Amino acid sequence: MAHKDLVDLTDDEQGYLHEVIGKGKTMARRVARAHVLLQAATGATDAEIAVTLHLGIASVHRIRQRFVDEGLTAIVFGIAIAVNFRI
């Protein structure tokens, strides 16, 4: 089944994620997100990634979806996009 949130990483993005994983002082959450994106870019399903990384399927789906919607910076650094609310 084709996934609607396709992760297409550039070579630079892949290189950066490999650097994040390779650093010794990176937060575990950031490393897990990098692993999810790298596996998603190879075509792995959410279920396969979840089993491999010992994460919940919903977590994998949210990481993938957030990458597609907000980009790499939002995923790796946890930066939320500002939203203007009108009352």
GIURQUI-V303634 format. One record per pair of residues at least 24 apart in sequence whose C-alpha atoms are under 10 Angstrom apart, sorted by sequence separation. I is the first residue (numbers start at 0). J is the second residue. D is the distance in whole Angstrom. If there is no record, write none. Layout:
# GIURQUI-V303634
i=I j=J d=D
i=I j=J d=D
This chain:
# GIURQUI-V303634
i=12 j=36 d=10
i=13 j=37 d=7
i=35 j=59 d=7
i=39 j=63 d=7
i=12 j=37 d=9
i=35 j=60 d=9
i=32 j=58 d=9
i=36 j=62 d=8
i=13 j=40 d=9
i=32 j=59 d=8
i=35 j=62 d=7
i=36 j=63 d=7
i=8 j=36 d=8
i=31 j=59 d=10
i=35 j=63 d=8
i=6 j=35 d=10
i=7 j=36 d=9
i=8 j=37 d=8
i=33 j=62 d=9
i=6 j=36 d=7
i=7 j=37 d=9
i=32 j=62 d=7
i=36 j=66 d=8
i=5 j=36 d=10
i=6 j=37 d=9
i=8 j=39 d=9
i=9 j=40 d=10
i=31 j=62 d=10
i=32 j=63 d=9
i=6 j=38 d=9
i=7 j=39 d=8
i=8 j=40 d=6
i=6 j=39 d=6
i=7 j=40 d=6
i=8 j=41 d=10
i=5 j=39 d=8
i=6 j=40 d=5
i=7 j=41 d=9
i=32 j=66 d=10
i=4 j=39 d=9
i=5 j=40 d=8
i=6 j=41 d=9
i=7 j=42 d=10
i=36 j=71 d=9
i=6 j=42 d=8
i=2 j=39 d=10
i=5 j=42 d=8
i=33 j=71 d=9
i=36 j=74 d=9
i=32 j=71 d=10
i=36 j=75 d=10
i=2 j=42 d=9
i=1 j=42 d=9
i=2 j=43 d=10
i=33 j=74 d=8
i=2 j=44 d=8
i=32 j=74 d=7
i=33 j=75 d=7
i=1 j=44 d=9
i=2 j=45 d=9
i=32 j=75 d=7
i=0 j=44 d=9
i=31 j=75 d=10
i=32 j=76 d=10
i=29 j=74 d=8
i=30 j=75 d=8
i=28 j=74 d=10
i=29 j=75 d=6
i=28 j=75 d=9
i=29 j=76 d=7
i=28 j=76 d=10
i=29 j=77 d=8
i=26 j=75 d=10
i=28 j=77 d=10
i=16 j=71 d=9
i=4 j=60 d=8
i=15 j=71 d=10
i=19 j=75 d=9
i=4 j=61 d=10
i=6 j=63 d=7
i=2 j=60 d=10
i=4 j=62 d=10
i=5 j=63 d=8
i=6 j=64 d=9
i=8 j=66 d=10
i=4 j=63 d=6
i=5 j=64 d=8
i=7 j=66 d=10
i=12 j=71 d=8
i=16 j=75 d=9
i=3 j=63 d=10
i=4 j=64 d=6
i=6 j=66 d=7
i=7 j=67 d=9
i=2 j=63 d=10
i=3 j=64 d=9
i=4 j=65 d=9
i=5 j=66 d=9
i=6 j=67 d=7
i=4 j=66 d=9
i=5 j=67 d=7
i=4 j=67 d=6
i=8 j=71 d=9
i=3 j=67 d=10
i=4 j=68 d=9
i=6 j=70 d=10
